[in-house]
Amino acid sequence: MQPEPLNVYGWIFMIGSLTFVWGLTIWCFAKVLSLPAPPPEEVKEFHSA
């Protein structure tokens, strides 16, 4: 038994969901990568485990 293909509403929902997820991902990466560099004294005191 073959599954039925997506109808119009399925395609709209899938494209809308993918657009939202990709848009949010790109926005978050752009926001993080455009942050100003931390001050040198803050970097000097940073200790990672």
N, C-alpha and C positions, 0 to 999 in steps of 0.2 A: 504494500500500500504506500503510495507516494504522498508526501506532505503537500498541502495546498500552497500555492505561491502567495506572497504577500499581496494584500489588496492596497488600494490607494492610501487608506488611513494608516496602514502598517508602514508604508514607505515614508509618509509624512512624519510619523512618530520617530522612526529610525533616523531619518536625516536630521530632524530637529534635535534629537538626543545627541547624535554625533557632533553636530555643530556646536551645541552648548558645551559639551565636554572638551572639545578641541579649543574652543574660544576661551574657556576658563583656564585651561592649561597654558595656552599662549600668554594670556593676561598675567597669570601668576609668575611665569618665567620672566616676562618683561619687567614686572614689578620688582622681583628679587634682583635681577641683573642690573637694574638701573639705580639701585640704592647707592648712596655715597659711601666712599671708603671710610671705615672706622678710624677714629683718631689714633695716632701711633702709641700713645700711652695706654689706650685700651687694649691694643693688640699685644703690647709688651707684657701686660699683666694676665693675659689669657693662658690658662693651663688646661690642657686636655688630658683625659685619663689615658 
